[in-house]
Amino acid sequence: MLTGDEVEALNNTIGRMDRETVAYQLAHFPARFPVDFTQDFLEREPLHRLQHILFGLCLHNHKRLNVALAA
């Protein structure tokens, strides 16, 4: 289970991600259930919606992201 501080940090991290990073994370997410996004979906959906989906996946799977973002 993620703590409140971890959830806030996760939200901030995902909020700073660009489309390419979010799409990569969604395409390679190690979920406990099958997750499959088409390239067309990842290219057409608004960035904020993809970020929301990624955040939900992380919360549901109790996962933090291990990504380095440019400052």
PDB file with SEQRES, HELIX, SHEET and CRYST1 records, atoms N, CA, C and O in Angstrom:
SEQRES   1 A   71  MET LEU THR GLY ASP GLU VAL GLU ALA LEU ASN ASN THR          
SEQRES   2 A   71  ILE GLY ARG MET ASP ARG GLU THR VAL ALA TYR GLN LEU          
SEQRES   3 A   71  ALA HIS PHE PRO ALA ARG PHE PRO VAL ASP PHE THR GLN          
SEQRES   4 A   71  ASP PHE LEU GLU ARG GLU PRO LEU HIS ARG LEU GLN HIS          
SEQRES   5 A   71  ILE LEU PHE GLY LEU CYS LEU HIS ASN HIS LYS ARG LEU          
SEQRES   6 A   71  ASN VAL ALA LEU ALA ALA                                      
HELIX    1 AA1 GLY A    4  GLY A   15  1                                  12    
HELIX    2 AA2 ARG A   19  ALA A   27  1                                   9    
HELIX    3 AA3 GLN A   39  ARG A   44  1                                   6    
HELIX    4 AA4 LEU A   47  ASN A   61  1                                  15    
CRYST1    1.000    1.000    1.000  90.00  90.00  90.00 P 1           1          
ATOM      1  N   MET A   1       0.847  -1.177   0.000  1.00  0.00           N  
ATOM      2  CA  MET A   1       0.000   0.000   0.000  1.00  0.00           C  
ATOM      3  C   MET A   1       0.893   1.242   0.000  1.00  0.00           C  
ATOM      4  O   MET A   1       1.881   1.304   0.731  1.00  0.00           O  
ATOM      5  N   LEU A   2       0.546   2.205  -0.806  1.00  0.00           N  
ATOM      6  CA  LEU A   2       1.303   3.448  -0.857  1.00  0.00           C  
ATOM      7  C   LEU A   2       0.834   4.386   0.255  1.00  0.00           C  
ATOM      8  O   LEU A   2      -0.354   4.447   0.570  1.00  0.00           O  
ATOM      9  N   THR A   3       1.770   5.103   0.833  1.00  0.00           N  
ATOM     10  CA  THR A   3       1.430   6.090   1.847  1.00  0.00           C  
ATOM     11  C   THR A   3       0.897   7.342   1.162  1.00  0.00           C  
ATOM     12  O   THR A   3       1.004   7.483  -0.056  1.00  0.00           O  
ATOM     13  N   GLY A   4       0.327   8.240   1.940  1.00  0.00           N  
ATOM     14  CA  GLY A   4      -0.176   9.502   1.397  1.00  0.00           C  
ATOM     15  C   GLY A   4       0.914  10.305   0.704  1.00  0.00           C  
ATOM     16  O   GLY A   4       0.686  10.887  -0.356  1.00  0.00           O  
ATOM     17  N   ASP A   5       2.102  10.334   1.308  1.00  0.00           N  
ATOM     18  CA  ASP A   5       3.228  11.056   0.696  1.00  0.00           C  
ATOM     19  C   ASP A   5       3.655  10.409  -0.615  1.00  0.00           C  
ATOM     20  O   ASP A   5       4.011  11.108  -1.565  1.00  0.00           O  
ATOM     21  N   GLU A   6       3.622   9.073  -0.675  1.00  0.00           N  
ATOM     22  CA  GLU A   6       3.990   8.375  -1.906  1.00  0.00           C  
ATOM     23  C   GLU A   6       2.963   8.627  -3.010  1.00  0.00           C  
ATOM     24  O   GLU A   6       3.325   8.771  -4.178  1.00  0.00           O  
ATOM     25  N   VAL A   7       1.688   8.679  -2.641  1.00  0.00           N  
ATOM     26  CA  VAL A   7       0.641   8.967  -3.618  1.00  0.00           C  
ATOM     27  C   VAL A   7       0.820  10.380  -4.168  1.00  0.00           C  
ATOM     28  O   VAL A   7       0.701  10.595  -5.374  1.00  0.00           O  
ATOM     29  N   GLU A   8       1.099  11.328  -3.306  1.00  0.00           N  
ATOM     30  CA  GLU A   8       1.322  12.710  -3.755  1.00  0.00           C  
ATOM     31  C   GLU A   8       2.549  12.796  -4.658  1.00  0.00           C  
ATOM     32  O   GLU A   8       2.514  13.476  -5.683  1.00  0.00           O  
ATOM     33  N   ALA A   9       3.627  12.119  -4.290  1.00  0.00           N  
ATOM     34  CA  ALA A   9       4.844  12.126  -5.106  1.00  0.00           C  
ATOM     35  C   ALA A   9       4.584  11.473  -6.461  1.00  0.00           C  
ATOM     36  O   ALA A   9       5.066  11.953  -7.487  1.00  0.00           O  
ATOM     37  N   LEU A  10       3.823  10.381  -6.464  1.00  0.00           N  
ATOM     38  CA  LEU A  10       3.473   9.705  -7.714  1.00  0.00           C  
ATOM     39  C   LEU A  10       2.668  10.633  -8.609  1.00  0.00           C  
ATOM     40  O   LEU A  10       2.939  10.728  -9.806  1.00  0.00           O  
ATOM     41  N   ASN A  11       1.687  11.313  -8.045  1.00  0.00           N  
ATOM     42  CA  ASN A  11       0.872  12.265  -8.807  1.00  0.00           C  
ATOM     43  C   ASN A  11       1.740  13.361  -9.404  1.00  0.00           C  
ATOM     44  O   ASN A  11       1.566  13.721 -10.568  1.00  0.00           O  
ATOM     45  N   ASN A  12       2.660  13.890  -8.635  1.00  0.00           N  
ATOM     46  CA  ASN A  12       3.550  14.947  -9.128  1.00  0.00           C  
ATOM     47  C   ASN A  12       4.459  14.431 -10.231  1.00  0.00           C  
ATOM     48  O   ASN A  12       4.688  15.118 -11.226  1.00  0.00           O  
ATOM     49  N   THR A  13       4.974  13.229 -10.056  1.00  0.00           N  
ATOM     50  CA  THR A  13       5.857  12.642 -11.070  1.00  0.00           C  
ATOM     51  C   THR A  13       5.125  12.442 -12.384  1.00  0.00           C  
ATOM     52  O   THR A  13       5.620  12.829 -13.442  1.00  0.00           O  
ATOM     53  N   ILE A  14       3.952  11.839 -12.317  1.00  0.00           N  
ATOM     54  CA  ILE A  14       3.176  11.594 -13.537  1.00  0.00           C  
ATOM     55  C   ILE A  14       2.755  12.909 -14.181  1.00  0.00           C  
ATOM     56  O   ILE A  14       2.727  13.016 -15.407  1.00  0.00           O  
ATOM     57  N   GLY A  15       2.431  13.900 -13.376  1.00  0.00           N  
ATOM     58  CA  GLY A  15       2.036  15.208 -13.895  1.00  0.00           C  
ATOM     59  C   GLY A  15       3.136  15.923 -14.662  1.00  0.00           C  
ATOM     60  O   GLY A  15       2.848  16.778 -15.499  1.00  0.00           O  
ATOM     61  N   ARG A  16       4.378  15.589 -14.393  1.00  0.00           N  
ATOM     62  CA  ARG A  16       5.517  16.205 -15.089  1.00  0.00           C  
ATOM     63  C   ARG A  16       5.955  15.418 -16.323  1.00  0.00           C  
ATOM     64  O   ARG A  16       6.831  15.861 -17.066  1.00  0.00           O  
ATOM     65  N   MET A  17       5.351  14.260 -16.540  1.00  0.00           N  
ATOM     66  CA  MET A  17       5.755  13.416 -17.671  1.00  0.00           C  
ATOM     67  C   MET A  17       5.225  13.952 -18.988  1.00  0.00           C  
ATOM     68  O   MET A  17       4.125  14.498 -19.063  1.00  0.00           O  
ATOM     69  N   ASP A  18       6.042  13.782 -20.034  1.00  0.00           N  
ATOM     70  CA  ASP A  18       5.578  14.121 -21.377  1.00  0.00           C  
ATOM     71  C   ASP A  18       4.844  12.917 -21.968  1.00  0.00           C  
ATOM     72  O   ASP A  18       4.862  11.827 -21.397  1.00  0.00           O  
ATOM     73  N   ARG A  19       4.212  13.121 -23.091  1.00  0.00           N  
ATOM     74  CA  ARG A  19       3.403  12.071 -23.729  1.00  0.00           C  
ATOM     75  C   ARG A  19       4.230  10.813 -24.008  1.00  0.00           C  
ATOM     76  O   ARG A  19       3.757   9.702 -23.766  1.00  0.00           O  
ATOM     77  N   GLU A  20       5.431  10.970 -24.504  1.00  0.00           N  
ATOM     78  CA  GLU A  20       6.275   9.820 -24.840  1.00  0.00           C  
ATOM     79  C   GLU A  20       6.555   8.954 -23.601  1.00  0.00           C  
ATOM     80  O   GLU A  20       6.496   7.727 -23.673  1.00  0.00           O  
ATOM     81  N   THR A  21       6.852   9.587 -22.493  1.00  0.00           N  
ATOM     82  CA  THR A  21       7.147   8.855 -21.259  1.00  0.00           C  
ATOM     83  C   THR A  21       5.909   8.158 -20.731  1.00  0.00           C  
ATOM     84  O   THR A  21       5.979   6.999 -20.322  1.00  0.00           O  
ATOM     85  N   VAL A  22       4.780   8.844 -20.732  1.00  0.00           N  
ATOM     86  CA  VAL A  22       3.529   8.243 -20.251  1.00  0.00           C  
ATOM     87  C   VAL A  22       3.151   7.056 -21.131  1.00  0.00           C  
ATOM     88  O   VAL A  22       2.782   5.997 -20.623  1.00  0.00           O  
ATOM     89  N   ALA A  23       3.241   7.229 -22.448  1.00  0.00           N  
ATOM     90  CA  ALA A  23       2.894   6.146 -23.370  1.00  0.00           C  
ATOM     91  C   ALA A  23       3.804   4.940 -23.155  1.00  0.00           C  
ATOM     92  O   ALA A  23       3.334   3.802 -23.170  1.00  0.00           O  
ATOM     93  N   TYR A  24       5.082   5.174 -22.956  1.00  0.00           N  
ATOM     94  CA  TYR A  24       6.018   4.076 -22.698  1.00  0.00           C  
ATOM     95  C   TYR A  24       5.650   3.348 -21.402  1.00  0.00           C  
ATOM     96  O   TYR A  24       5.624   2.118 -21.360  1.00  0.00           O  
ATOM     97  N   GLN A  25       5.369   4.114 -20.353  1.00  0.00           N  
ATOM     98  CA  GLN A  25       5.011   3.515 -19.064  1.00  0.00           C  
ATOM     99  C   GLN A  25       3.743   2.671 -19.190  1.00  0.00           C  
ATOM    100  O   GLN A  25       3.667   1.581 -18.622  1.00  0.00           O  
ATOM    101  N   LEU A  26       2.749   3.167 -19.929  1.00  0.00           N  
ATOM    102  CA  LEU A  26       1.509   2.414 -20.107  1.00  0.00           C  
ATOM    103  C   LEU A  26       1.746   1.142 -20.927  1.00  0.00           C  
ATOM    104  O   LEU A  26       1.194   0.086 -20.617  1.00  0.00           O  
ATOM    105  N   ALA A  27       2.559   1.249 -21.958  1.00  0.00           N  
ATOM    106  CA  ALA A  27       2.814   0.103 -22.829  1.00  0.00           C  
ATOM    107  C   ALA A  27       3.628  -0.985 -22.127  1.00  0.00           C  
ATOM    108  O   ALA A  27       3.557  -2.152 -22.511  1.00  0.00           O  
ATOM    109  N   HIS A  28       4.390  -0.619 -21.116  1.00  0.00           N  
ATOM    110  CA  HIS A  28       5.273  -1.568 -20.439  1.00  0.00           C  
ATOM    111  C   HIS A  28       4.933  -1.734 -18.955  1.00  0.00           C  
ATOM    112  O   HIS A  28       5.784  -2.142 -18.165  1.00  0.00           O  
ATOM    113  N   PHE A  29       3.711  -1.425 -18.583  1.00  0.00           N  
ATOM    114  CA  PHE A  29       3.343  -1.458 -17.174  1.00  0.00           C  
ATOM    115  C   PHE A  29       3.243  -2.891 -16.659  1.00  0.00           C  
ATOM    116  O   PHE A  29       2.566  -3.717 -17.270  1.00  0.00           O  
ATOM    117  N   PRO A  30       3.908  -3.199 -15.541  1.00  0.00           N  
ATOM    118  CA  PRO A  30       3.874  -4.555 -14.987  1.00  0.00           C  
ATOM    119  C   PRO A  30       2.660  -4.768 -14.071  1.00  0.00           C  
ATOM    120  O   PRO A  30       2.804  -4.870 -12.853  1.00  0.00           O  
ATOM    121  N   ALA A  31       1.486  -4.834 -14.661  1.00  0.00           N  
ATOM    122  CA  ALA A  31       0.254  -4.970 -13.884  1.00  0.00           C  
ATOM    123  C   ALA A  31       0.027  -6.416 -13.474  1.00  0.00           C  
ATOM    124  O   ALA A  31       0.603  -7.341 -14.046  1.00  0.00           O  
ATOM    125  N   ARG A  32      -0.836  -6.593 -12.457  1.00  0.00           N  
ATOM    126  CA  ARG A  32      -1.225  -7.921 -11.997  1.00  0.00           C  
ATOM    127  C   ARG A  32      -2.339  -8.511 -12.853  1.00  0.00           C  
ATOM    128  O   ARG A  32      -2.824  -9.610 -12.586  1.00  0.00           O  
ATOM    129  N   PHE A  33      -2.738  -7.775 -13.879  1.00  0.00           N  
ATOM    130  CA  PHE A  33      -3.783  -8.211 -14.802  1.00  0.00           C  
ATOM    131  C   PHE A  33      -3.392  -7.726 -16.184  1.00  0.00           C  
ATOM    132  O   PHE A  33      -2.588  -6.800 -16.292  1.00  0.00           O  
ATOM    133  N   PRO A  34      -3.928  -8.311 -17.245  1.00  0.00           N  
ATOM    134  CA  PRO A  34      -3.540  -7.913 -18.599  1.00  0.00           C  
ATOM    135  C   PRO A  34      -3.879  -6.445 -18.883  1.00  0.00           C  
ATOM    136  O   PRO A  34      -4.998  -5.994 -18.640  1.00  0.00           O  
ATOM    137  N   VAL A  35      -2.906  -5.724 -19.395  1.00  0.00           N  
ATOM    138  CA  VAL A  35      -3.083  -4.326 -19.802  1.00  0.00           C  
ATOM    139  C   VAL A  35      -2.535  -4.220 -21.225  1.00  0.00           C  
ATOM    140  O   VAL A  35      -1.373  -4.540 -21.476  1.00  0.00           O  
ATOM    141  N   ASP A  36      -3.371  -3.772 -22.144  1.00  0.00           N  
ATOM    142  CA  ASP A  36      -2.952  -3.698 -23.539  1.00  0.00           C  
ATOM    143  C   ASP A  36      -3.541  -2.451 -24.179  1.00  0.00           C  
ATOM    144  O   ASP A  36      -4.754  -2.353 -24.368  1.00  0.00           O  
ATOM    145  N   PHE A  37      -2.682  -1.504 -24.509  1.00  0.00           N  
ATOM    146  CA  PHE A  37      -3.105  -0.275 -25.164  1.00  0.00           C  
ATOM    147  C   PHE A  37      -2.565  -0.273 -26.584  1.00  0.00           C  
ATOM    148  O   PHE A  37      -1.387  -0.557 -26.801  1.00  0.00           O  
ATOM    149  N   THR A  38      -3.414   0.043 -27.551  1.00  0.00           N  
ATOM    150  CA  THR A  38      -2.935   0.131 -28.931  1.00  0.00           C  
ATOM    151  C   THR A  38      -2.132   1.416 -29.100  1.00  0.00           C  
ATOM    152  O   THR A  38      -2.315   2.383 -28.361  1.00  0.00           O  
ATOM    153  N   GLN A  39      -1.245   1.404 -30.080  1.00  0.00           N  
ATOM    154  CA  GLN A  39      -0.460   2.592 -30.385  1.00  0.00           C  
ATOM    155  C   GLN A  39      -1.387   3.741 -30.790  1.00  0.00           C  
ATOM    156  O   GLN A  39      -1.141   4.895 -30.439  1.00  0.00           O  
ATOM    157  N   ASP A  40      -2.443   3.422 -31.522  1.00  0.00           N  
ATOM    158  CA  ASP A  40      -3.416   4.435 -31.944  1.00  0.00           C  
ATOM    159  C   ASP A  40      -4.047   5.112 -30.727  1.00  0.00           C  
ATOM    160  O   ASP A  40      -4.173   6.336 -30.697  1.00  0.00           O  
ATOM    161  N   PHE A  41      -4.445   4.323 -29.725  1.00  0.00           N  
ATOM    162  CA  PHE A  41      -5.027   4.874 -28.502  1.00  0.00           C  
ATOM    163  C   PHE A  41      -4.038   5.795 -27.802  1.00  0.00           C  
ATOM    164  O   PHE A  41      -4.400   6.899 -27.393  1.00  0.00           O  
ATOM    165  N   LEU A  42      -2.788   5.350 -27.660  1.00  0.00           N  
ATOM    166  CA  LEU A  42      -1.765   6.140 -26.969  1.00  0.00           C  
ATOM    167  C   LEU A  42      -1.463   7.449 -27.702  1.00  0.00           C  
ATOM    168  O   LEU A  42      -1.094   8.440 -27.073  1.00  0.00           O  
ATOM    169  N   GLU A  43      -1.616   7.457 -29.019  1.00  0.00           N  
ATOM    170  CA  GLU A  43      -1.344   8.661 -29.804  1.00  0.00           C  
ATOM    171  C   GLU A  43      -2.532   9.627 -29.831  1.00  0.00           C  
ATOM    172  O   GLU A  43      -2.334  10.836 -29.950  1.00  0.00           O  
ATOM    173  N   ARG A  44      -3.749   9.119 -29.724  1.00  0.00           N  
ATOM    174  CA  ARG A  44      -4.943   9.954 -29.882  1.00  0.00           C  
ATOM    175  C   ARG A  44      -5.509  10.525 -28.587  1.00  0.00           C  
ATOM    176  O   ARG A  44      -6.098  11.606 -28.593  1.00  0.00           O  
ATOM    177  N   GLU A  45      -5.336   9.814 -27.483  1.00  0.00           N  
ATOM    178  CA  GLU A  45      -5.912  10.283 -26.225  1.00  0.00           C  
ATOM    179  C   GLU A  45      -5.173  11.518 -25.711  1.00  0.00           C  
ATOM    180  O   GLU A  45      -3.958  11.630 -25.878  1.00  0.00           O  
ATOM    181  N   PRO A  46      -5.901  12.440 -25.089  1.00  0.00           N  
ATOM    182  CA  PRO A  46      -5.234  13.611 -24.498  1.00  0.00           C  
ATOM    183  C   PRO A  46      -4.245  13.171 -23.420  1.00  0.00           C  
ATOM    184  O   PRO A  46      -4.469  12.182 -22.723  1.00  0.00           O  
ATOM    185  N   LEU A  47      -3.161  13.910 -23.294  1.00  0.00           N  
ATOM    186  CA  LEU A  47      -2.114  13.581 -22.332  1.00  0.00           C  
ATOM    187  C   LEU A  47      -2.687  13.458 -20.925  1.00  0.00           C  
ATOM    188  O   LEU A  47      -2.344  12.519 -20.207  1.00  0.00           O  
ATOM    189  N   HIS A  48      -3.542  14.376 -20.520  1.00  0.00           N  
ATOM    190  CA  HIS A  48      -4.078  14.331 -19.152  1.00  0.00           C  
ATOM    191  C   HIS A  48      -4.858  13.042 -18.890  1.00  0.00           C  
ATOM    192  O   HIS A  48      -4.847  12.534 -17.768  1.00  0.00           O  
ATOM    193  N   ARG A  49      -5.529  12.513 -19.905  1.00  0.00           N  
ATOM    194  CA  ARG A  49      -6.270  11.255 -19.725  1.00  0.00           C  
ATOM    195  C   ARG A  49      -5.302  10.078 -19.580  1.00  0.00           C  
ATOM    196  O   ARG A  49      -5.520   9.195 -18.751  1.00  0.00           O  
ATOM    197  N   LEU A  50      -4.240  10.062 -20.378  1.00  0.00           N  
ATOM    198  CA  LEU A  50      -3.243   9.001 -20.261  1.00  0.00           C  
ATOM    199  C   LEU A  50      -2.565   9.054 -18.891  1.00  0.00           C  
ATOM    200  O   LEU A  50      -2.299   8.016 -18.285  1.00  0.00           O  
ATOM    201  N   GLN A  51      -2.289  10.257 -18.412  1.00  0.00           N  
ATOM    202  CA  GLN A  51      -1.690  10.409 -17.082  1.00  0.00           C  
ATOM    203  C   GLN A  51      -2.644   9.870 -16.010  1.00  0.00           C  
ATOM    204  O   GLN A  51      -2.211   9.215 -15.062  1.00  0.00           O  
ATOM    205  N   HIS A  52      -3.913  10.141 -16.160  1.00  0.00           N  
ATOM    206  CA  HIS A  52      -4.921   9.665 -15.201  1.00  0.00           C  
ATOM    207  C   HIS A  52      -4.978   8.134 -15.204  1.00  0.00           C  
ATOM    208  O   HIS A  52      -5.058   7.518 -14.141  1.00  0.00           O  
ATOM    209  N   ILE A  53      -4.939   7.526 -16.373  1.00  0.00           N  
ATOM    210  CA  ILE A  53      -4.958   6.068 -16.479  1.00  0.00           C  
ATOM    211  C   ILE A  53      -3.714   5.477 -15.816  1.00  0.00           C  
ATOM    212  O   ILE A  53      -3.813   4.499 -15.074  1.00  0.00           O  
ATOM    213  N   LEU A  54      -2.550   6.061 -16.077  1.00  0.00           N  
ATOM    214  CA  LEU A  54      -1.312   5.580 -15.474  1.00  0.00           C  
ATOM    215  C   LEU A  54      -1.358   5.705 -13.957  1.00  0.00           C  
ATOM    216  O   LEU A  54      -0.936   4.791 -13.249  1.00  0.00           O  
ATOM    217  N   PHE A  55      -1.858   6.807 -13.458  1.00  0.00           N  
ATOM    218  CA  PHE A  55      -1.982   7.011 -12.018  1.00  0.00           C  
ATOM    219  C   PHE A  55      -2.889   5.932 -11.408  1.00  0.00           C  
ATOM    220  O   PHE A  55      -2.564   5.351 -10.372  1.00  0.00           O  
ATOM    221  N   GLY A  56      -4.014   5.676 -12.056  1.00  0.00           N  
ATOM    222  CA  GLY A  56      -4.932   4.646 -11.575  1.00  0.00           C  
ATOM    223  C   GLY A  56      -4.302   3.261 -11.577  1.00  0.00           C  
ATOM    224  O   GLY A  56      -4.495   2.490 -10.637  1.00  0.00           O  
ATOM    225  N   LEU A  57      -3.550   2.937 -12.627  1.00  0.00           N  
ATOM    226  CA  LEU A  57      -2.860   1.649 -12.671  1.00  0.00           C  
ATOM    227  C   LEU A  57      -1.870   1.514 -11.522  1.00  0.00           C  
ATOM    228  O   LEU A  57      -1.787   0.466 -10.881  1.00  0.00           O  
ATOM    229  N   CYS A  58      -1.127   2.574 -11.271  1.00  0.00           N  
ATOM    230  CA  CYS A  58      -0.152   2.551 -10.181  1.00  0.00           C  
ATOM    231  C   CYS A  58      -0.851   2.349  -8.838  1.00  0.00           C  
ATOM    232  O   CYS A  58      -0.405   1.542  -8.023  1.00  0.00           O  
ATOM    233  N   LEU A  59      -1.930   3.069  -8.605  1.00  0.00           N  
ATOM    234  CA  LEU A  59      -2.649   2.931  -7.338  1.00  0.00           C  
ATOM    235  C   LEU A  59      -3.243   1.533  -7.184  1.00  0.00           C  
ATOM    236  O   LEU A  59      -3.146   0.923  -6.119  1.00  0.00           O  
ATOM    237  N   HIS A  60      -3.852   1.037  -8.243  1.00  0.00           N  
ATOM    238  CA  HIS A  60      -4.491  -0.278  -8.168  1.00  0.00           C  
ATOM    239  C   HIS A  60      -3.472  -1.390  -7.941  1.00  0.00           C  
ATOM    240  O   HIS A  60      -3.763  -2.373  -7.260  1.00  0.00           O  
ATOM    241  N   ASN A  61      -2.286  -1.234  -8.507  1.00  0.00           N  
ATOM    242  CA  ASN A  61      -1.252  -2.259  -8.407  1.00  0.00           C  
ATOM    243  C   ASN A  61      -0.247  -1.976  -7.300  1.00  0.00           C  
ATOM    244  O   ASN A  61       0.726  -2.712  -7.137  1.00  0.00           O  
ATOM    245  N   HIS A  62      -0.481  -0.899  -6.529  1.00  0.00           N  
ATOM    246  CA  HIS A  62       0.414  -0.527  -5.426  1.00  0.00           C  
ATOM    247  C   HIS A  62       1.856  -0.373  -5.899  1.00  0.00           C  
ATOM    248  O   HIS A  62       2.781  -0.869  -5.255  1.00  0.00           O  
ATOM    249  N   LYS A  63       2.047   0.322  -7.039  1.00  0.00           N  
ATOM    250  CA  LYS A  63       3.370   0.468  -7.616  1.00  0.00           C  
ATOM    251  C   LYS A  63       3.775   1.938  -7.671  1.00  0.00           C  
ATOM    252  O   LYS A  63       2.973   2.823  -7.969  1.00  0.00           O  
ATOM    253  N   ARG A  64       5.040   2.155  -7.372  1.00  0.00           N  
ATOM    254  CA  ARG A  64       5.659   3.445  -7.617  1.00  0.00           C  
ATOM    255  C   ARG A  64       6.354   3.338  -8.953  1.00  0.00           C  
ATOM    256  O   ARG A  64       6.724   2.241  -9.372  1.00  0.00           O  
ATOM    257  N   LEU A  65       6.539   4.465  -9.634  1.00  0.00           N  
ATOM    258  CA  LEU A  65       7.269   4.460 -10.897  1.00  0.00           C  
ATOM    259  C   LEU A  65       8.737   4.755 -10.611  1.00  0.00           C  
ATOM    260  O   LEU A  65       9.066   5.603  -9.782  1.00  0.00           O  
ATOM    261  N   ASN A  66       9.584   4.059 -11.293  1.00  0.00           N  
ATOM    262  CA  ASN A  66      11.007   4.278 -11.150  1.00  0.00           C  
ATOM    263  C   ASN A  66      11.507   4.913 -12.446  1.00  0.00           C  
ATOM    264  O   ASN A  66      12.081   4.239 -13.302  1.00  0.00           O  
ATOM    265  N   VAL A  67      11.283   6.209 -12.576  1.00  0.00           N  
ATOM    266  CA  VAL A  67      11.679   6.926 -13.787  1.00  0.00           C  
ATOM    267  C   VAL A  67      12.469   8.171 -13.402  1.00  0.00           C  
ATOM    268  O   VAL A  67      12.244   8.777 -12.354  1.00  0.00           O  
ATOM    269  N   ALA A  68      13.387   8.525 -14.267  1.00  0.00           N  
ATOM    270  CA  ALA A  68      14.148   9.759 -14.080  1.00  0.00           C  
ATOM    271  C   ALA A  68      13.600  10.780 -15.071  1.00  0.00           C  
ATOM    272  O   ALA A  68      13.533  10.518 -16.272  1.00  0.00           O  
ATOM    273  N   LEU A  69      13.213  11.926 -14.568  1.00  0.00           N  
ATOM    274  CA  LEU A  69      12.676  12.989 -15.410  1.00  0.00           C  
ATOM    275  C   LEU A  69      13.689  14.113 -15.530  1.00  0.00           C  
ATOM    276  O   LEU A  69      14.409  14.426 -14.582  1.00  0.00           O  
ATOM    277  N   ALA A  70      13.733  14.714 -16.710  1.00  0.00           N  
ATOM    278  CA  ALA A  70      14.615  15.867 -16.907  1.00  0.00           C  
ATOM    279  C   ALA A  70      14.113  17.023 -16.055  1.00  0.00           C  
ATOM    280  O   ALA A  70      12.906  17.218 -15.915  1.00  0.00           O  
ATOM    281  N   ALA A  71      15.016  17.772 -15.497  1.00  0.00           N  
ATOM    282  CA  ALA A  71      14.644  18.891 -14.627  1.00  0.00           C  
ATOM    283  C   ALA A  71      14.094  20.057 -15.402  1.00  0.00           C  
ATOM    284  O   ALA A  71      13.736  21.077 -14.813  1.00  0.00           O  
TER     285      ALA A  71                                                      
END                                                                             
